[in-house]
Amino acid sequence: TINGVIADVTVTQTYSNEGSEPIHARYLFPGSTRASVHGMKITIGDQVVVAKIKERQEARKEFDSAKAQGKSASLLEQHRPNVFSMNVANILPMDRVEVELHYTELLIPAEGTYQFVYPAVVGPRYSNRTEESAKQEDCWTSSPYLHEKQAPAATFDIRVNLSTGMPLQEVRSSTHPTNVEWLCQDRAEVTLAPRADFGGDRDFILEFRLAGKEIHSGLVLYEGKDENFFLLTVQPPEQVRLSDIPPREYIFVLDVSGSMGGFPLETAKALIRDLIGRLRPTDLFNVVLFSGDSRLLAPSSLPANEMNVLLAIRLIDGQRGGGGTELAPALETTLRIPRDERFSRTVVVVTDGFIDAEQRVFELISKNLSRSNFFAFGIGSGVNRYLLEGIAKAGRAESFVVTSPSEAAASAQRFRDYIQSPLLTDLRVTYQGFEAYDVEPPALPDLFAGRPIVLFGKWRGRPEGSMEITGQGGGGPFSRRFLLSEIKPLEENRALRLLWARERIARLSDFNFAGEDAETVKEVTSLGLRYSLLTKHTSFIAVIEKVRNLSLPAKDVDQPQPLPQGVTDLAVGSGYAMGPEPELWILLLLTSLALWSLAWWRRRRQATGS
């Protein structure tokens, strides 16, 4: 249910045991990185238990105990801000178990278009570590996957109730066939149209625009029992002329690994060909290709003239996709490229993001912000949005996602417009007669164009005085002022307390640019427990106290994931670390040596005439 700019989402997962013996099921599923997961309940027959939020280790211990005692229980854990696991213990034969999750998130428009994304599938992740050396929270990367074109046993459905409070101009989904029923000018109901394919192998994306591309802009307040919260949304200024923009250097870092084979890589090629082909002659550019290793177009960036552009396009067109996904070394190669200080450097990472070493990537970017801007382009039907949004957040920029080839040209145009727009710099917020505190983010980063400025915070006392945001843009000074006396706190804005807490957790823990110390872990755990939110350090646990499995042996079942639409079996290796086992490498080496020796012996016989 979307009311205004806040999505309130209920997810129902149903499990049934159609076998003849009890099982313990584990299921991996994705979520939005911005979601505030704040509720869960489990239903078996007429028994309903509302889950409690607990410290992660305590919740795991309680679940393991219930599992061993033969009780049915459910445990929800976070592995990444967008990857969760559901464990359900003691599902008896013919049982139907229903687990319901509840989350809330804020929808932020881009260029006047709002987008609600429901991630439906977790893409396979490349890891160069063995399962024994991986941390417990990272072992999910070894989860099983169905083969490409193998039909899943699960079903997928979604219903969206949309109410904007302002006239709607357009409602559409670019990923799934849908039926849109217009209830009035500002309300619509969206359901999936009958289809032959399984809809859960790709993200569900719903886009809507208000009449005249208006956006919900302004200040909203919530007055709670113990705390008060506010949300400020400000539309950025208009773009200025391209001629006012200084020379720029673009470095395109392109993923050519096995998981990019097929649609993602072909789309990436077309995307970068288009971007490079439209650069100004005064711009510089370079290309870094990466899979298991990295390859540079040139040691130093080249002028964007016709000959160099053709050279780059030939290099990109020759790629086929294969190997693992080593993004961090590719970024290190990129950062070693000599830089001309007269040019503003922009690094564009094009990938599906199927890696598990996100933290190292975030650290590299955050430590090099003074040298480069970083953007992320995700291509695929079920991309790793955590990596893409983390790159953008660490780089104080923006991420873009292309889910189908038909979107590539429009996304390239949007990207060009975005990075060619001037920064809105030196953003500041001042308060007169209004006591604001715990503001998120603590400092506003430089802003490109196309998305509003969003600020969360708490306030004390009476809602009076004013709030003003100022900055410098390519078109001159920027300023917006809001009078608190004109704004009334509303009960319907109560989701602000969850959204504020989620924003603070994201800064402290999600992308974790500087690493978590003991104080950070303590604060994130406290926030999770206080606001009943799923975090890296808190989990939801529900236990049906009745002993249902009377000492019958039960087996652990990992439910296989479907591959994202358009992704082939090349994305999934054998074992935890994708790639050939050491014994296979030795066999290949010995075979190559034998073939070389045979060829040498034949040439020698021909030379001696024997």
Disulfide bonds with the S-S distance in Angstrom:
none
